[in-house]
Amino acid sequence: MIQYIFGIRSMRQTIKEIQVNIAYRWYIGYGFDEQIPHFSTFGKNYKRRFEGTDIFDEIFKQILTEVTKCSFLDEENVFVDGTHIKASANNKKSISKFVEVSAKFYEKSLQEKISKDREINKKNFKF
């Protein structure tokens, strides 16, 4: 949670932050004098216990369910903009797939709605 909420990019850096931040220590239940486990412990634990399972998807779904129940999430306008996400595609390993016309129509319709929403909301932001 700490890593994702505060945008820390690696487990190694997360552990360094936890070692020096009293609030983080309190949140995860460690006292001042307790040693924080080495960052590799988390990687090994993940590999041995959770790899190949959907536990993290289930946790995420449960969190979204609870957030929705508490009205912290407005479900009306939820979409993800991947404009700035670096792709890791390999052109040599591409696979041609048949896409139904209805899926393409839905995508086009969705893109139009997103564009309209951006235009409307762009006016509300001050740069």
N, C-alpha and C positions, 0 to 999 in steps of 0.2 A: 504494500500500500504506500509506504513512504517513498519508495523509488518512483512509482508512477504518479503520485499526487504532486511531488515536487520536481519531476522531470529529471531525475538523476539517471544518467545513461548506462551505468554499469553497476553490477553487484559490488565490485571492489570499492567504487566511490561511495556507494550506499553505506557500506560497512564503516568506511572512514568517517562519514557524516554521523552515523549512529554513535561512534566512539566518542565524539566531541560534543554532541548536541543532547543536552539534558532532556529536552522535550521528547525527542525520539526515543531515548532510553526509557522514559516513563511510559510512553505509548506502548512499547513492546514488552514492558515488564522487567526491565533490567535496572538494578541499582547502580550507584556510583562506583562501587568497588568490584562489581562483577565484570568479568572479561567477556567481550562480545566475540562470538565464534568467527573463525577465519572465513573469508568470503568463499573459499573453495568448498567449504562444508555445504553451502547451499546448493552449489552446482552438482556436487556428488549426490546429495540427497534427492534433488530433482531427478537426476538420471536414474537412480536406483528405485525410487518410489513412484514417480509420477509420469515418466516418459511413456507415451503410448496410451495415456488415459485422457478422459475429457474432464478431469476434476476442475481445472481452471476455467473451462467454459461453464461448468455448472455453478461455480462460485460467482462468476461474472453475471450469469443469469439471475441468481438469487439476489445479488446486490441490486441489479436493475429492478427486480420485483419489489424489493423493500423501498427503494428510492421512489418508485412509482406509487406505491401505497401511501407514502408520506407526502405525496404531491410535490416532490422536488424536481420532477421531470415532466415537461410538457410533451406529450406524445404527438402533438399535432404536426410539428415541423421538425422531424428528425431525419437528417441525411448526413452523409460523410463526403467531404470534398477531398479527394486524393490528389489535388493539383501539385502539391509540393512533396509528395511521397516519392522517393527514389525507387524506380522499378529495378528489379533484378531479373529481367527477362533475357533469355538466351534465344536468339533468332534461329539457331541451328536445331533447337529442340522443340520448335513449334509444332502444334498438332492442329490440323484442320478439323473443325467440328461443324455440324449442321445446327443452325440456330433457327428456331421457329420464328415465323413472321410476327406472331403475337408478342414474343419477347423483345424483338427489335422495335415494334410499335410502342410497347410499354416504356422501353428505354428512352426513345425519342420524346414521348410524352413527359416522362419524368425530367429529362434534361430541360425541356421547355419550361416546366414549372419551376425548376431550380433557377433558371436564368431570370425569369420574371420576379421571383422572390428576391434574388440578389439585387436587381435593379431597384425594387421598392425599398429594400432595407439599406442600400448603399447611401441613399439620401439621408438616412437617419444617423449615419456615422460621421463624426467630425474628425478630420485628419489634422 
